[in-house]
Amino acid sequence: MVSAGRGDRWICQLVKDYGKTRPCIVVQFVQVTSESMLVIPLADGNLQPWRVAVAPSEDNGLSEAGRDRKPVAMTEKVQPVHPKRLRVRIGRLESPILAEIDDKLCLVQSLTYSGNRQ
């Protein structure tokens, strides 16, 4: 079984319409046990009000090389994947970025966040 934590960045084989292999961020709390993990895909794309720019850093495993645009976390495309689809762990997001992702997840789902961030 894959050990993936909230905020970990993985190369992941997504399913259905978004079925290509791409970097993703695990957003599910470890305390929630399930046969799947909730992830958000990353892409070099347009920054929208519901997306989060993720600046490359040594910790998160992203690099500037060959990029015209910064990677964005596509919070509107949160999806479950089976842990066997997580291929390679390549980094971990910094806490401020993960907190911004939490805020955008609430935005796209019309939720009010009232818990503790971990």
Contacts in CASP RR format, 6 or more apart in sequence:
PFRMAT RR
TARGET T0000
AUTHOR 0000-0000-0000
METHOD contacts of the structure
MODEL  1
MVSAGRGDRWICQLVKDYGKTRPCIVVQFVQVTSESMLVIPLADGNLQPW
RVAVAPSEDNGLSEAGRDRKPVAMTEKVQPVHPKRLRVRIGRLESPILAE
IDDKLCLVQSLTYSGNRQ
1 83 0 8 1.000
2 83 0 8 1.000
2 84 0 8 1.000
2 86 0 8 1.000
4 10 0 8 1.000
4 26 0 8 1.000
4 37 0 8 1.000
4 83 0 8 1.000
4 86 0 8 1.000
4 89 0 8 1.000
5 26 0 8 1.000
5 30 0 8 1.000
6 26 0 8 1.000
6 27 0 8 1.000
6 28 0 8 1.000
6 29 0 8 1.000
6 30 0 8 1.000
6 98 0 8 1.000
6 118 0 8 1.000
7 25 0 8 1.000
7 26 0 8 1.000
7 27 0 8 1.000
7 92 0 8 1.000
7 93 0 8 1.000
7 98 0 8 1.000
8 25 0 8 1.000
8 26 0 8 1.000
8 89 0 8 1.000
8 91 0 8 1.000
8 92 0 8 1.000
8 93 0 8 1.000
9 23 0 8 1.000
9 24 0 8 1.000
9 25 0 8 1.000
9 26 0 8 1.000
9 42 0 8 1.000
9 60 0 8 1.000
9 61 0 8 1.000
9 62 0 8 1.000
9 89 0 8 1.000
9 90 0 8 1.000
9 91 0 8 1.000
9 92 0 8 1.000
9 93 0 8 1.000
10 23 0 8 1.000
10 24 0 8 1.000
10 25 0 8 1.000
10 26 0 8 1.000
10 39 0 8 1.000
10 86 0 8 1.000
10 87 0 8 1.000
10 88 0 8 1.000
10 89 0 8 1.000
10 90 0 8 1.000
11 21 0 8 1.000
11 22 0 8 1.000
11 23 0 8 1.000
11 24 0 8 1.000
11 86 0 8 1.000
11 87 0 8 1.000
11 88 0 8 1.000
11 90 0 8 1.000
12 21 0 8 1.000
12 22 0 8 1.000
12 23 0 8 1.000
12 24 0 8 1.000
12 39 0 8 1.000
12 41 0 8 1.000
12 81 0 8 1.000
12 85 0 8 1.000
12 86 0 8 1.000
12 87 0 8 1.000
13 19 0 8 1.000
13 20 0 8 1.000
13 21 0 8 1.000
13 81 0 8 1.000
13 85 0 8 1.000
13 87 0 8 1.000
14 20 0 8 1.000
14 21 0 8 1.000
14 22 0 8 1.000
14 24 0 8 1.000
14 39 0 8 1.000
14 41 0 8 1.000
14 79 0 8 1.000
14 81 0 8 1.000
14 85 0 8 1.000
15 79 0 8 1.000
15 81 0 8 1.000
15 85 0 8 1.000
18 41 0 8 1.000
18 77 0 8 1.000
18 79 0 8 1.000
21 87 0 8 1.000
22 41 0 8 1.000
22 42 0 8 1.000
22 43 0 8 1.000
23 41 0 8 1.000
23 42 0 8 1.000
23 62 0 8 1.000
23 71 0 8 1.000
23 90 0 8 1.000
24 39 0 8 1.000
24 40 0 8 1.000
24 41 0 8 1.000
24 42 0 8 1.000
24 81 0 8 1.000
24 86 0 8 1.000
25 39 0 8 1.000
25 40 0 8 1.000
25 42 0 8 1.000
25 73 0 8 1.000
25 93 0 8 1.000
25 98 0 8 1.000
25 101 0 8 1.000
26 37 0 8 1.000
26 38 0 8 1.000
26 39 0 8 1.000
26 86 0 8 1.000
27 38 0 8 1.000
27 39 0 8 1.000
27 40 0 8 1.000
27 78 0 8 1.000
27 101 0 8 1.000
27 102 0 8 1.000
27 105 0 8 1.000
28 34 0 8 1.000
28 37 0 8 1.000
28 38 0 8 1.000
28 39 0 8 1.000
29 118 0 8 1.000
34 80 0 8 1.000
35 82 0 8 1.000
36 80 0 8 1.000
36 81 0 8 1.000
36 82 0 8 1.000
36 83 0 8 1.000
37 80 0 8 1.000
37 81 0 8 1.000
37 82 0 8 1.000
37 83 0 8 1.000
37 86 0 8 1.000
38 78 0 8 1.000
38 79 0 8 1.000
38 80 0 8 1.000
39 78 0 8 1.000
39 79 0 8 1.000
39 80 0 8 1.000
39 81 0 8 1.000
40 73 0 8 1.000
40 74 0 8 1.000
40 75 0 8 1.000
40 77 0 8 1.000
40 78 0 8 1.000
40 101 0 8 1.000
40 105 0 8 1.000
41 73 0 8 1.000
41 74 0 8 1.000
41 77 0 8 1.000
41 79 0 8 1.000
42 54 0 8 1.000
42 71 0 8 1.000
42 72 0 8 1.000
42 73 0 8 1.000
42 74 0 8 1.000
43 71 0 8 1.000
43 72 0 8 1.000
43 74 0 8 1.000
44 67 0 8 1.000
44 68 0 8 1.000
44 69 0 8 1.000
44 70 0 8 1.000
44 71 0 8 1.000
44 72 0 8 1.000
45 51 0 8 1.000
45 69 0 8 1.000
45 71 0 8 1.000
45 72 0 8 1.000
46 69 0 8 1.000
46 72 0 8 1.000
47 53 0 8 1.000
47 70 0 8 1.000
47 72 0 8 1.000
48 72 0 8 1.000
49 107 0 8 1.000
50 75 0 8 1.000
50 76 0 8 1.000
50 104 0 8 1.000
50 107 0 8 1.000
50 108 0 8 1.000
51 72 0 8 1.000
51 73 0 8 1.000
51 74 0 8 1.000
51 75 0 8 1.000
51 76 0 8 1.000
51 104 0 8 1.000
52 72 0 8 1.000
52 73 0 8 1.000
52 75 0 8 1.000
52 97 0 8 1.000
52 100 0 8 1.000
52 101 0 8 1.000
52 104 0 8 1.000
53 70 0 8 1.000
53 71 0 8 1.000
53 72 0 8 1.000
54 60 0 8 1.000
54 62 0 8 1.000
54 70 0 8 1.000
54 71 0 8 1.000
54 72 0 8 1.000
54 73 0 8 1.000
54 93 0 8 1.000
54 97 0 8 1.000
55 62 0 8 1.000
55 70 0 8 1.000
56 62 0 8 1.000
56 63 0 8 1.000
56 64 0 8 1.000
56 67 0 8 1.000
56 70 0 8 1.000
56 71 0 8 1.000
57 94 0 8 1.000
59 91 0 8 1.000
59 92 0 8 1.000
59 93 0 8 1.000
59 94 0 8 1.000
60 91 0 8 1.000
60 92 0 8 1.000
60 93 0 8 1.000
60 94 0 8 1.000
60 97 0 8 1.000
61 90 0 8 1.000
61 91 0 8 1.000
62 71 0 8 1.000
73 97 0 8 1.000
73 101 0 8 1.000
73 104 0 8 1.000
75 101 0 8 1.000
75 104 0 8 1.000
75 105 0 8 1.000
75 107 0 8 1.000
75 108 0 8 1.000
76 108 0 8 1.000
78 105 0 8 1.000
78 108 0 8 1.000
93 101 0 8 1.000
95 117 0 8 1.000
98 117 0 8 1.000
99 117 0 8 1.000
102 113 0 8 1.000
102 117 0 8 1.000
103 113 0 8 1.000
105 111 0 8 1.000
106 112 0 8 1.000
106 113 0 8 1.000
END
